Amino acid sequence: MKKVILSAFMLLGLVFSTQAQDISKNAIGLRLGDNDGFGGEISYQRGLSKNNRLELDLGWRNSKHVDAFKLAGLYQWVWNIDGGFNWYAGVGGGVGSWSYDYQGVDDSGVILFAAGDLGIEYNFDFPLQLSLDIRPELYFNSDDYREDNFGPDIALGVRYRFN
């Protein structure tokens, strides 16, 4: 048990002593993934400090039977791995709305959700950022939207960085 506790403290020390890279003040682009049928999202990141940022993602779906939108907001911590590689973790939540109309069944609702975020990114020497992350989402008041109230969202991000 002592070894486990000692290892945990050493790991925490390593995480907090990792050097942070200056992150971009702004980045905008697309976050492309499954996201419960939303497909892609418009993604905006705003740097708050050397290793913290805010990410806002807006996804929408307009198909023959389903219309929906979802807005997610995440606070992220960013750590440098090496060179342009960073890893990040975050927490947040969001809100959305959906409506369904198919073969006489008409239903709609509002969803609230809490989300986590874990990913890796690469910042090129020119203003391009590529990322891969997973954002597990826990849905509230969504009995008709999702049967299990949980959705893991894996996505590839492509963003233009600017100041």
Order of alpha helices (4+ residues) and beta strands (2+ residues): alpha-beta-beta-beta-beta-beta-beta-beta-beta
